[in-house]
Amino acid sequence: MSHIEDSCTAIHVCWQLAQSGVSPEDIPEKIGVHRATVYRWLTGIRLYGITEFIRRYRRAKTGHRHRTTNPILKSHVYTIRESKRRCCGEKIQYFLRKEYQEKVSVSTIYRILGERYQLRSKWKKNVKRGSVLVGTKPREVLQIDSVDFGHVFAFTAIDTYTKEPAVVLKGRLDSTAGAEALKEQLSFFGSVASIQRDGGKEFEGQWEQVAKAHVPLVRTARPYKKNEQAFIERFNGILRKECLGYGPYHPRDIPRLQQQLNAFLKYYLYERPHLSLNMQTPHAFAMSHLI
């Protein structure tokens, strides 16, 4: 407690010096504290008064301050987290404001989530990023890939500008299945300026024939450079996490999986806000560009 009382005495002296006209720049040297501390003390004293500021200072230093959160707010956060496919804090903030008219900081949301869930660390290594072919308008660039679910394969595509996806399930992974999937994807996207794919065998042969017949430019991403396919890789991760998991599935599961997938794509396009689209949905963003 002696340290706290010494600090309270220093606060009194700090205030007396300030009232006597001593510059805040000169006070730190006279009382032996950091300049930032002096400014913080003076700001608090002017806000609360010297007596109330000292009382608050003592209370802050004599015990742990427990944060309390409205249990109703917690319930809303957990409900959105589960009903919106384990979405991130920024999206929970969006839905809280939209559905419950509650304004909550993202840090508070993550603190609430941390009480129930094991959240992944945000730390990542600082790695160099390779060049990525990115669209500057709708339908300028599609990134295309495939996802292995055992004996079922998802052919995925995404518009890198609007973030609209198209997914087709097939029971085999070859260029014939790839060509069939591409035709369905192009019927969704319409006219496309360019496609970027990886070097998989499913994007050779018949697939390549269909692609070159309908798309002016087809580019193959460099081997082992997944960052060149960052948009579709990101979507593939969401597809696993929020919809299909990791399987393995059998071709006979495709009708059931297709229903599940259709519901997810409808949600993704019309309800799920996207951070890079300023919290718009892909459909709303695309409509704003008069596709």
C-alpha positions in Angstrom: 0.0 0.0 0.0 3.0 2.4 0.6 3.7 2.5 -3.1 0.1 3.4 -3.8 0.2 6.2 -1.2 3.5 7.5 -2.6 1.9 7.7 -6.0 -1.1 9.5 -4.6 1.2 12.0 -3.0 3.0 12.4 -6.3 -0.4 13.0 -8.0 -1.2 15.8 -5.5 2.2 17.4 -6.1 1.8 17.1 -9.8 -1.6 18.9 -9.6 -0.2 21.6 -7.3 2.7 22.3 -9.7 0.3 22.5 -12.7 -1.9 24.9 -10.8 1.1 27.1 -10.0 1.9 27.4 -13.7 4.7 24.9 -14.0 4.7 23.4 -17.6 3.7 19.7 -17.9 7.0 19.3 -19.7 8.9 20.3 -16.6 6.8 18.5 -14.0 8.2 14.9 -14.7 11.7 16.0 -13.7 10.5 17.5 -10.5 8.5 14.5 -9.2 10.4 11.6 -10.9 7.7 10.1 -13.2 7.4 9.7 -16.9 6.1 12.5 -19.0 3.2 10.4 -20.4 2.2 9.6 -16.8 2.0 13.3 -16.0 -0.2 14.0 -19.0 -2.4 11.1 -18.1 -2.8 12.3 -14.5 -3.6 15.8 -15.5 -6.2 14.7 -18.0 -7.9 12.5 -15.4 -7.8 15.3 -12.7 -9.4 17.8 -15.1 -12.0 15.3 -16.0 -13.0 14.0 -12.5 -11.4 16.5 -10.1 -8.5 15.7 -7.8 -10.5 14.0 -5.1 -12.4 11.7 -7.4 -9.4 10.9 -9.5 -7.4 9.9 -6.4 -10.3 7.7 -5.3 -10.5 6.0 -8.7 -6.7 5.6 -8.8 -6.7 3.8 -5.4 -9.5 1.5 -6.4 -7.8 0.6 -9.7 -4.5 -0.2 -7.9 -5.9 -2.2 -4.9 -7.7 -5.0 -6.7 -8.3 -6.8 -10.0 -10.9 -5.1 -12.2 -13.4 -7.8 -13.4 -15.1 -7.1 -16.7 -18.7 -7.9 -16.7 -20.7 -8.5 -19.9 -24.4 -8.5 -20.4 -25.4 -12.2 -20.5 -28.0 -11.4 -23.2 -25.3 -10.0 -25.4 -23.2 -13.1 -24.8 -26.2 -15.3 -25.8 -26.6 -13.2 -29.0 -22.9 -13.6 -29.8 -22.9 -17.4 -29.3 -26.2 -17.7 -31.3 -24.8 -15.9 -34.3 -21.5 -17.8 -34.1 -23.3 -21.1 -34.4 -26.2 -20.1 -36.7 -23.8 -18.3 -39.2 -21.4 -21.2 -39.6 -18.8 -20.1 -37.0 -18.2 -16.8 -38.6 -15.5 -14.3 -37.5 -15.8 -11.5 -35.0 -16.2 -8.8 -37.7 -19.2 -10.7 -39.2 -20.7 -11.2 -35.7 -20.4 -7.5 -35.2 -22.3 -6.9 -38.5 -25.1 -9.3 -37.5 -25.4 -7.9 -34.0 -26.0 -4.5 -35.5 -28.4 -5.8 -38.2 -30.4 -8.3 -36.2 -30.3 -7.0 -32.6 -29.4 -3.3 -33.1 -26.4 -3.8 -30.7 -23.1 -1.9 -31.3 -20.2 -3.9 -29.8 -16.5 -3.7 -30.5 -14.8 -6.6 -32.3 -12.4 -6.9 -29.3 -15.3 -7.4 -27.0 -16.8 -10.0 -29.3 -13.5 -12.0 -29.4 -13.3 -11.8 -25.6 -16.8 -13.3 -25.3 -15.9 -16.0 -27.8 -12.7 -16.7 -25.9 -14.8 -17.7 -22.9 -16.3 -20.6 -24.8 -14.2 -21.4 -27.8 -10.5 -22.1 -28.4 -9.7 -19.4 -30.9 -6.8 -19.7 -33.4 -3.9 -17.4 -32.8 -3.8 -14.4 -35.1 0.0 -14.5 -35.3 1.5 -15.5 -38.6 5.0 -15.4 -40.1 5.9 -12.4 -42.2 6.3 -14.1 -45.6 6.7 -12.7 -49.0 3.7 -12.6 -51.3 4.0 -13.5 -55.0 2.1 -11.6 -57.7 -1.5 -12.5 -58.0 -3.7 -12.0 -61.1 -6.6 -10.0 -59.6 -9.7 -8.6 -61.3 -10.4 -4.9 -61.2 -13.9 -5.3 -62.4 -16.5 -8.1 -62.5 -15.8 -11.2 -64.6 -12.3 -10.1 -65.4 -10.6 -12.9 -63.5 -11.9 -16.3 -62.3 -9.7 -18.5 -60.2 -10.5 -22.2 -60.5 -9.5 -25.2 -58.4 -10.8 -28.6 -57.2 -11.3 -30.0 -53.7 -10.9 -33.7 -52.8 -13.6 -35.1 -50.6 -12.6 -38.8 -50.9 -14.6 -40.1 -53.9 -16.4 -36.9 -54.5 -14.7 -33.8 -56.0 -15.8 -30.2 -55.9 -14.8 -28.1 -58.8 -14.7 -24.6 -57.4 -14.5 -21.2 -59.1 -14.6 -17.6 -57.8 -14.7 -14.2 -59.3 -11.7 -12.4 -57.7 -13.5 -9.0 -57.8 -17.1 -9.8 -56.6 -16.1 -12.9 -54.6 -19.1 -14.8 -56.2 -18.4 -18.6 -56.1 -19.7 -21.4 -58.3 -19.2 -25.0 -57.2 -20.0 -28.2 -59.1 -19.7 -31.7 -57.5 -18.5 -34.7 -59.5 -17.8 -38.3 -58.8 -14.4 -38.3 -60.6 -11.4 -36.1 -61.0 -10.5 -35.9 -64.7 -10.6 -33.5 -67.6 -14.0 -34.8 -68.7 -15.6 -34.0 -65.3 -13.7 -30.7 -65.3 -15.1 -29.8 -68.7 -18.6 -30.6 -67.6 -18.1 -28.5 -64.4 -16.6 -25.6 -66.3 -19.6 -25.4 -68.6 -21.9 -25.1 -65.6 -19.7 -22.5 -64.0 -19.6 -20.4 -67.2 -23.4 -20.6 -67.4 -23.4 -19.0 -64.0 -20.8 -16.3 -64.6 -21.5 -15.6 -68.2 -18.8 -13.9 -70.3 -15.4 -14.1 -68.6 -12.2 -12.4 -69.6 -9.7 -14.7 -68.1 -9.3 -17.9 -66.0 -6.5 -18.9 -63.7 -6.1 -22.6 -62.8 -3.4 -24.8 -61.3 -1.5 -27.5 -63.2 -3.8 -30.4 -62.2 -4.7 -33.0 -64.7 -8.4 -32.2 -64.4 -7.6 -28.8 -66.1 -6.0 -30.4 -69.2 -7.5 -32.1 -72.3 -11.3 -31.5 -72.6 -11.3 -28.9 -69.9 -8.8 -26.8 -71.7 -10.7 -27.2 -75.0 -13.8 -25.8 -73.4 -11.9 -23.0 -71.6 -10.1 -21.8 -74.7 -13.3 -21.9 -76.7 -15.1 -19.5 -74.3 -12.4 -17.6 -72.5 -9.8 -15.3 -74.2 -7.1 -15.9 -71.6 -6.3 -19.0 -69.6 -3.3 -18.9 -67.2 -1.7 -21.6 -65.2 -0.5 -20.7 -61.7 3.2 -21.5 -60.9 3.8 -24.7 -59.1 4.1 -24.5 -55.3 2.9 -20.9 -55.4 -0.5 -21.2 -53.6 -0.5 -17.4 -53.0 -1.2 -17.0 -56.7 -4.5 -18.9 -56.1 -5.2 -17.1 -52.8 -8.8 -16.2 -53.6 -9.9 -19.8 -54.5 -7.8 -21.3 -51.8 -9.5 -19.1 -49.2 -12.9 -20.1 -50.5 -12.0 -23.8 -50.5 -11.1 -23.5 -46.8 -14.5 -21.8 -46.1 -16.3 -24.6 -48.1 -14.7 -27.2 -45.9 -15.2 -25.3 -42.7 -18.7 -24.1 -43.2 -20.3 -26.6 -45.4 -18.8 -30.0 -46.5 -16.1 -30.7 -44.0 -13.5 -33.2 -45.0 -15.5 -36.3 -46.0 -14.7 -38.8 -47.3 -17.8 -39.1 -49.4 -19.1 -41.6 -52.0 -20.6 -40.6 -55.3 -24.0 -41.9 -54.1 -23.8 -39.0 -51.5 -23.8 -36.3 -54.2 -27.6 -35.7 -54.3 -27.6 -35.1 -50.6 -24.4 -33.1 -50.7 -25.7 -31.0 -53.6 -28.7 -29.9 -51.5 -26.4 -29.0 -48.7 -24.1 -27.1 -51.1 -27.0 -25.2 -52.7 -28.2 -24.0 -49.3 -24.7 -22.9 -48.4 -24.1 -21.1 -51.7 -27.4 -19.2 -51.3 -26.3 -18.2 -47.8 -22.8 -17.2 -49.1 -24.1 -15.1 -51.9 -27.1 -13.4 -50.3 -26.5 -13.3 -46.5 -22.8 -13.8 -45.6 -21.0 -10.4 -45.5 -17.5 -10.2 -46.9 -14.8 -8.2 -45.2 -13.0 -7.3 -48.5 -16.4 -6.0 -49.9 -16.9 -3.6 -47.0 -19.3 -6.0 -45.3 -21.5 -6.4 -48.3 -22.6 -9.8 -49.6 -21.1 -10.9 -52.9 -24.6 -10.6 -54.6 -25.2 -7.1 -53.3 -21.7 -6.0 -54.4 -22.2 -7.6 -57.8 -25.5 -5.8 -58.2 -23.9 -2.5 -57.3 -21.8 -3.0 -60.4 -24.7 -3.8 -62.7 -23.6 -7.2 -63.7 
